[in-house]
Amino acid sequence: MSWFTTDYNKFFSDLAKNNNKEWFDANRKQYETHVKRPFEAFTTEAISRIGKVDPAVRIQAKDAIFRINKDVRFSKDKSPYKLSCSANISPAGRKDHATPGIYFELGQVGVQIIGGVYMPDREQLEKIRRALIKDGKSLRKVIAAPAFKDSFGEVRGDVNKVLPEEFKSAAKSEPLVANKQFFVAAKLPVSAITSPKLMDMIMDHHEALVPFNRWMADAMHQ
């Protein structure tokens, strides 16, 4: 059984052409029936499965799911709604972008899956860098694992052009020291949204992600 019907994708396709409050209000029932409630059920099940692997994950769906309303205060695009539903499952949920977890987004561009550390603060970043200097080989082993490479490819993130003196030489031998973000990403086609295997696909990516997330979490808590 699929978690989402073709009406899920149709809603966002129609919303893309009518991204305004009047249209959304007139089609709110469709949103509730075909988008919001199925996505809440899907996220609840994902949290349950992930919680069996990581007992620290004890959040509810409402703690993980992002609002469909966009923050347009600083954007040139003033269309009020996102063209996807998204959730971040970690011990801290959607309010923390540094705690390692798994983020998934289902919408017009397909399925996006992201993990790792997206917005570490200064202290967390320094701890990750020191862990890389001390034992970067262990992380290299994690990201060289076939399951990780097949699922995510490589570690991504913005890089500091200017580094503190103590990290400059280390970055020459371990380039990740220069990163200020440490995340991984994968993308599945739109057809995956209505596939009965969608949950399994997400869980397969989560399984591949766990060693990377654990390394990052350990680094930030050393």
N, C-alpha and C positions, 0 to 999 in steps of 0.2 A: 504493500500500500504506500502510495506517495504521501508525503507530508503536505505538499502544495499542489494545487490544480493549475491548469493553464490560466485560470482567472487571476491568480497571483501576478503572473507576468503581464497579463492584459491590463490590470489596474495601473501598473507603473508605466506601461506603454501609453495608456490614455492620459495619465497624469503628466507625462512629459510634454504632451500637446496642450494641456490645460492646467498649468501649474499656478493656480490661484485659489484663494480661499473659497470663493463662490462655488467653483467646480468641486472642490474637495468636500465642502459641506453637503452639496447635493448628492455626492457619491459616498458619503460616510458609511452607510450600511454595507456597501461593497467592500470598503476598506476593513471594516470590523470583521466581516464574515470571511473574506478570502485572503486577507493579509495579516491583520493584527493578531487575531486569535490563533491561526495556524502557526505564526511565527513564535508566539508565546509558548505554545505547546512544544514546538520543536526545540526551543531554547531550554525549556524545563527538562526535557529528556536529555539534552546534551549535558546540562549541568549534573544530572543524576549519574550519567555514565562517567563523566570526568571526575566527579567526586569520589568514585570508587577507586580511581587511580591516585588522586590527590585529595586526601581527607581534609586539607585546609580549605578546599572549595566547599563552602556551606551557604552560598548565596542563593537567592531566589531569582526568577526570571526578571522581575522588575529591577533588580540590582544590576543586571547585565545589559538589558536592552536600552539602546539609545533612542531618543525621541525622533520622530519623523520630521519634526519641524527643524528647519535650518536656522542657524545663527547668521543673520544677514547684516549685522551691524557694521562689519568692516569689509563687506563683499560688494563688488560691482554687480554681481548677479543677485537680484532681489527676489527671485522666485522663492516662495516660502517653504517648499517641501523637498525633502530628499527623494531620490528615485530608487530607493532601496531600504531594506530593513537591516539593522546590524546589531550585534551584541558582542560584548567582551567578557569572556568567562575566565576569571582568575579569583584568588582569595579576596581581592579588593573590588572586583567588578568593574563597571564602566567608568567609575570616578577616578581611577588610578591608571595612568598610562606608563608607569614604570614597573609595576609588579608583573612578572612574566605570566602570560596566560595565552589564550587563543581567541582571536577576534575573527568573526565571520560576517560577511555582508552578502545579502542576496538581493539582486536587483537587475536593472537594465543591462549592466555590463557583465552579468553572469555571477559567479560565486568567487568572492575574494576571501582568502584565508591568510591571516597574519599572526605572527607570534614573536616572542622575544621581549626586548625592552625598547619602547618607543621614545619615551621622554624621561630619562633619568635626571635627577637633580645633580647639582655639582658634587655632592658627597658620594652619591651612588656611582656617578661616572668615574670619579677618582678611584673608587674601590674596584670597579670592573677593570680599569686600566692597570692597577697594581696586581690584580689577579692574573691578567694576561702576561704581565712581565714575569711573574713568579712561576706560572704554570700554563702558558699559552698552548703548550703541546697537547694538554688534555682537551682543550676546546677544539683544537685542530682535528683531534681524533673523533670528537663528537660530530663535527660538521663534514667529516670525510665519510661517515657511515653511509652505505648505499641508500637506506631508507630516507635519510635526511636529504641527500643530494637529489634523489629522484623526486622528492616532494617539494623541495624548496630551492635547490640549487646552491645558493650562497647567502652569506650574511650581508645585509644592506644597511644603509644609514648615511647620514651626512657626515662629512669629515671636517675636523678642525684644520684650517690652513696654517694656523699658528698654534703651536703646542708649548706648554711649560717646558723649560729647559730639561727637567728630569725625565720627560717622556720622549724627547726628540730622538735620542739614539735608539731607544727601545722600539720606536715606530719603524725604524729602518729594517729591523729583523722581523717584527710582527706588525704589519700594516694596520691591523684592527685596533691597535693602541690609539691611533689617530681618530677613530670613529667617535662621534658623540651620540650615536644611536646604534642599537644592535638588534635589528629585526629581520625577519624572514617573511617571504610572501609567496603565495601560490594562487593560481587562477584556474577556475573551471568554467566551462561554457554555460550559457543560459539554460541549455537543455538539462543540465544537472539539477536545476532547482526542482523540476517536476519528476526527477528520477526516484524510484523507490529506494535506491541505494545512497541517497544523499547523506543520510546520517552516518552510514558506514564510511563514506568518503571523508567526511569531516573527522570522524574518529581515527581513521587511518593517518590523516595528517597530524592529528593530535599525538598519536603514538610516536610518530617520527620526530615530533617537536619536543617531547618530554625531556630527553637528555640535555638539549640545548637550554630549555627553560630552567632546568635544575642547576645547570652550571652557572647561569646568570644570577639566579636567586642566591646561590651559595656565595658567589662573588660579592654581591651587594650586602650580605649579612656577615661577612667575615670580620 
